[in-house]
Amino acid sequence: MTIVEEMTFQAGDRLRKVMQVRGIGVGELADELEVARNTITNLTTGRSPMDKRSALALSVVLDVPYEWLRFGVNDEAAPVETGAAISRARRDSNPQPSDP
């Protein structure tokens, strides 16, 4: 058995991994989710458990399967791309009518 096989990865470990692979910092992720930076830090360190709502929001923003992020199910779904930062369209809070 290898060291990797002996290690138990928690949700925070998987969150850190996907953030690293995607090149996303704590501040950028916190801004995208509209939460405090401390919230993301607490999730990555395991100080706060990753509940269903957090895992769902994170899985959508980070484009990873919910089951993988929260429970570690299906490690083949783990992110392997590099540099795939968040590139979601921002909604305009005051949209103007389009020209006909």
Secondary structure, DSSP 8 states (H G I E B T S, - for coil): --HHHH----HHHHHHHHHHHHT--HHHHHHHHTS-HHHHHHHHHTSS---HHHHHHHHHHHT--HHHHHH---GGGS---SS---------SS------
